[in-house]
């Protein structure tokens, strides 16, 4: 059974991961904010789990070289059902349903 998390818990977890990555890269809040084109408060809110805009989140991920995380949200489409339907040959004739013989 999977464990349910609140939105606040998920935001806090993401913030902790962002902060840990920033520290691994030896960046200060100011350096990260300047590189991402954001204010220090915007980065601080992201790291504390208070939320921010999606654009801010993506900007920070790019600076932290973690924009690959976004790829996990959008899996590659390998089969397009609509193109499969279009690729089918059109029917050439109609058939009446077969009647079964009573035994």
Contact map, one row per residue, 1 for C-alpha under 8 A:
1110000000000000000000000000000000000000000000000000000000000000000000000000000000000000000000000000000
1111000000000000000000000000000000000000000000000000000000000000000000000000000000000000000000000000000
1111100000000000000000000000000000000000000000000000000000000000000000000000000000000000000000000000000
0111110000000000000000000000000000000000000000000000000000000000000000000000000000000000000000000000000
0011111011000000000000000000000000000000000000000000000000000000000000000000000000000000000000000000000
0001111111000000000000000000000000000000000000000000000000000000000000000000000000000000000000000000000
0000111111100000000000000000000000000000000000000000000000000000000000000000000000000000000000000000000
0000011111110000000000000000000000000000000000001100000000000000000000000000000000000000000000000000000
0000111111111000000000000000000000000000000000000000000000000000000000000000000000000000000000000000000
0000111111111100000000000000000000000000000000001000000000000000000000000000000000000000000000000000000
0000001111111110000000000000000000000000000000001110000000000000000000000000000000000000000000000000000
0000000111111111000000000000000000000000000000111100000000000000000000000000000000000000000000000000000
0000000011111111100000000000000000000000000000001000000000000000000000000000000000000000000000000000000
0000000001111111110000000000000000000000000000101000000000000000000000000000000000000000000000000000000
0000000000111111111000000000000000000000000001111000000000000000000000000000000000000000000000000000000
0000000000011111111100000000000000000000000000111000000000000000000000000000000000000000000000000000000
0000000000001111111110000000000000000000000000100000000000000000000000000000000000000000000000000000000
0000000000000111111111000000000000000000000001100000000000001001000000000000000000000000000000000000000
0000000000000011111111100000000000000000000000100000000000000000000000000000000000000000000000000000000
0000000000000001111111110000000000000000000000000000000000000000000000000000000000000000000000000000000
0000000000000000111111111000000000000000000000000000000000000001000000000000000000000000000000000000000
0000000000000000011111111111000100000000000000000000000000000001000000000000000000000000000000000000000
0000000000000000001111111111000000000000000000000000000000000000000000000000000000000000000000000000000
0000000000000000000111111110000000000000000000000000000000000000000000000000000000000000000000000000000
0000000000000000000011111110000000000000000000000000000000000001000000000000000000000000000000000000000
0000000000000000000001111111000000000000000000000000000000000000000000000000000000000000000000000000000
0000000000000000000001111111111100000000000000000000000000000000000000000000000000000000000000000000000
0000000000000000000001100111111100000000000000000000000000000000000000000000000000000000000000000000000
0000000000000000000000000011111110000001001100000000000000000000000000000000000000000000000000000000000
0000000000000000000000000011111111000001000000000000000000000000000000000000000000000000000000000000000
0000000000000000000000000011111111100000000000000000000000000000000000000000000000000000000000000000000
0000000000000000000001000011111111110000001000000000000000010010000000000000000000000000000000000000000
0000000000000000000000000000111111111111011000000000000000010000000000000000000000000000000000000000000
0000000000000000000000000000011111111110000000000000000000000000000000000000000000000000000000000000000
0000000000000000000000000000001111111100000000000000000000000010000000000000000000000000000000000000000
0000000000000000000000000000000111111100000000000000000100110110000000000000000000000000000000000000000
0000000000000000000000000000000011111110000000000000000000100000000000000000000000000000000000000000000
0000000000000000000000000000000011111111011000000000000100000000000000000000000000000000000000000000000
0000000000000000000000000000000011001111111000000000000000000000000000000000000000000000000000000000000
0000000000000000000000000000110010000111111100000000000000000000000000000000000000000000000000000000000
0000000000000000000000000000000000000011111110000000000000000000000000000000000000000000000000000000000
0000000000000000000000000000000010000111111111000001000100000000000000000000000000000000000000000000000
0000000000000000000000000000100110000111111111100000000000010000000000000000000000000000000000000000000
0000000000000000000000000000100000000001111111110000000000000000000000000000000000000000000000000000000
0000000000000000000000000000000000000000111111111111000000000000000000000000000000000000000000000000000
0000000000000010010000000000000000000000011111111111000010000000000000000000000000000000000000000000000
0000000000010111111000000000000000000000001111111100000000000000000000000000000000000000000000000000000
0000000000010011000000000000000000000000000111111110000000000000000000000000000000000000000000000000000
0000000101111111000000000000000000000000000011111110000000000000000000000000000000000000000000000000000
0000000100110000000000000000000000000000000011111111000000000000000000000000000000000000000000000000000
0000000000100000000000000000000000000000000011011111100000000000000000000000000000000000000000000000000
0000000000000000000000000000000000000000010011000111110110000000000000000000000000000000000000000000000
0000000000000000000000000000000000000000000000000011111110000000000000000000000000000000000000000000000
0000000000000000000000000000000000000000000000000001111111000000000000000000000000000000000000000000000
0000000000000000000000000000000000000000000000000000111111100000000000000000000000000000000000000000000
0000000000000000000000000000000000010100010000000001111111110000000000000000000000000000000000000000000
0000000000000000000000000000000000000000000001000001111111111000000000000000000000000000000000000000000
0000000000000000000000000000000000000000000000000000011111111100001000000000000000000000000000000000000
0000000000000000000000000000000000011000000000000000001111111110000000000000000000000000000000000000000
0000000000000000000000000000000110010000001000000000000111111111000000000000000000000000000000000000000
0000000000000000010000000000000000000000000000000000000011111111111000000000000000000000000000000000000
0000000000000000000000000000000000010000000000000000000001111111111000000000000000000000000000000000000
0000000000000000000000000000000100110000000000000000000000111111110000000000000000000000000000000000000
0000000000000000010011001000000000000000000000000000000000011111111000000000000000000000000000000000000
0000000000000000000000000000000000000000000000000000000000001111111100000000000000000000000000000000000
0000000000000000000000000000000000000000000000000000000000001111111110000000000000000000000000000000000
0000000000000000000000000000000000000000000000000000000001001101111111100000000000000000000000000000000
0000000000000000000000000000000000000000000000000000000000000000111111110000000000000000000000000000000
0000000000000000000000000000000000000000000000000000000000000000011111111000000000000000000000000000000
0000000000000000000000000000000000000000000000000000000000000000001111111100000000000000000000000000000
0000000000000000000000000000000000000000000000000000000000000000001111111110000000000000000000000000000
0000000000000000000000000000000000000000000000000000000000000000000111111110000000000000000000000000000
0000000000000000000000000000000000000000000000000000000000000000000011111110000000000000000000000000000
0000000000000000000000000000000000000000000000000000000000000000000001111111000000000000000000000000000
0000000000000000000000000000000000000000000000000000000000000000000000111111100000000000000000000000000
0000000000000000000000000000000000000000000000000000000000000000000000000111110000000000000000000000000
0000000000000000000000000000000000000000000000000000000000000000000000000011111100000000000000000000000
0000000000000000000000000000000000000000000000000000000000000000000000000001111100000000000000000000000
0000000000000000000000000000000000000000000000000000000000000000000000000000111110000000000000000000000
0000000000000000000000000000000000000000000000000000000000000000000000000000111111110000000000000000000
0000000000000000000000000000000000000000000000000000000000000000000000000000001111111000000000000000000
0000000000000000000000000000000000000000000000000000000000000000000000000000000111111100000000000000000
0000000000000000000000000000000000000000000000000000000000000000000000000000000111111110000000000000000
0000000000000000000000000000000000000000000000000000000000000000000000000000000111111111000000000000000
0000000000000000000000000000000000000000000000000000000000000000000000000000000011111111000000000000000
0000000000000000000000000000000000000000000000000000000000000000000000000000000001111111100000000000000
0000000000000000000000000000000000000000000000000000000000000000000000000000000000111111100000000000000
0000000000000000000000000000000000000000000000000000000000000000000000000000000000011111110000000000000
0000000000000000000000000000000000000000000000000000000000000000000000000000000000000111111000000000000
0000000000000000000000000000000000000000000000000000000000000000000000000000000000000001111100000000000
0000000000000000000000000000000000000000000000000000000000000000000000000000000000000000111111000000000
0000000000000000000000000000000000000000000000000000000000000000000000000000000000000000011111000000000
0000000000000000000000000000000000000000000000000000000000000000000000000000000000000000001111100000000
0000000000000000000000000000000000000000000000000000000000000000000000000000000000000000001111110000000
0000000000000000000000000000000000000000000000000000000000000000000000000000000000000000000011111000000
0000000000000000000000000000000000000000000000000000000000000000000000000000000000000000000001111100000
0000000000000000000000000000000000000000000000000000000000000000000000000000000000000000000000111110000
0000000000000000000000000000000000000000000000000000000000000000000000000000000000000000000000011111000
0000000000000000000000000000000000000000000000000000000000000000000000000000000000000000000000001111100
0000000000000000000000000000000000000000000000000000000000000000000000000000000000000000000000000111110
0000000000000000000000000000000000000000000000000000000000000000000000000000000000000000000000000011111
0000000000000000000000000000000000000000000000000000000000000000000000000000000000000000000000000001111
0000000000000000000000000000000000000000000000000000000000000000000000000000000000000000000000000000111
